[in-house]
Amino acid sequence: MTDRRKELEELTHQFVDCFNRQDIDGIAAFFAEDGVYEDSNGGSHTGPAAIKEAFVPLVCGSRGKISFDDEDFFAEPESDKVMASWTLNMEIEGKPMRLRGLDLLHFRGDKLVRKMAYCKAAAPQLTEG
């Protein structure tokens, strides 16, 4: 295992830990100034302030205490990319719920330059193109 692979794994765990602690400022701080978050609904958010705003509904209580459980982790140190699958535990209308998905993460040094989120869904999301 290369040192960069270990670094990418540790950075990913630190990033996920910010979600599990519901640390919205910590989440935003992981992103580079030109960082992009592509959410699972097709939205795109650029820069830490816009990314922070996009995560507020999830992280700051509308889904209760959230937590992510790791599933699989793959890293490609040569390109600074990570694929991490997860289960999100949350509450909807007082009921415990789970959602499975994955993130594709692209780092530059210790900052995220792109996070693309994908979720398992009952129906595919179609876009024109």
Residue pairs with C-beta under 8 A, 6 or more apart in sequence:
2 77
4 77
4 80
5 75
5 77
7 110
8 75
8 77
8 80
8 82
8 107
9 73
9 75
9 82
11 30
11 107
11 110
12 73
12 75
12 82
12 84
12 105
13 70
14 30
15 27
15 30
15 105
15 112
16 68
16 70
16 84
16 86
18 26
18 27
18 30
19 27
19 59
19 66
19 67
19 68
20 66
20 67
20 68
22 59
22 60
22 61
22 65
22 66
23 59
24 52
24 55
24 56
24 59
24 60
25 52
27 51
27 52
27 55
27 59
28 48
28 49
28 51
28 52
28 55
29 48
30 111
30 112
31 37
31 47
31 48
31 51
31 111
31 112
31 113
31 115
32 108
32 111
32 112
32 113
33 47
33 48
34 46
34 47
34 113
35 46
35 47
35 48
35 51
35 111
35 112
35 113
35 114
35 115
36 44
36 45
36 46
36 113
36 114
36 115
37 44
37 45
37 46
37 50
37 51
37 54
37 55
37 114
37 115
37 117
38 44
38 45
38 114
38 115
38 116
38 117
39 45
39 54
39 117
40 101
40 117
40 118
40 119
40 125
41 125
42 125
42 127
43 54
45 51
45 53
45 54
57 63
58 66
58 90
59 66
63 90
63 91
63 92
64 90
64 91
65 90
65 91
66 88
66 89
66 90
67 88
67 89
68 86
68 87
68 88
68 89
69 86
69 87
69 89
70 84
70 85
70 86
71 84
71 85
71 86
71 87
71 100
71 102
72 83
72 84
72 85
72 102
73 82
73 83
73 84
73 85
74 82
74 83
74 84
75 81
75 82
75 83
76 82
79 106
80 106
80 107
80 108
81 104
81 105
81 106
81 107
82 103
82 104
82 105
82 106
82 107
83 102
83 103
83 104
83 105
84 102
84 103
84 105
85 100
85 101
85 102
85 103
86 100
86 101
86 102
86 103
87 98
87 99
87 100
88 98
88 99
88 100
88 101
89 96
89 97
89 98
90 96
90 97
90 98
90 99
91 97
99 119
99 120
100 119
100 120
101 117
101 118
101 119
101 120
102 117
102 118
103 115
103 116
103 117
103 118
104 114
104 115
104 116
104 118
105 112
105 114
105 115
106 112
106 113
106 114
106 115
107 113
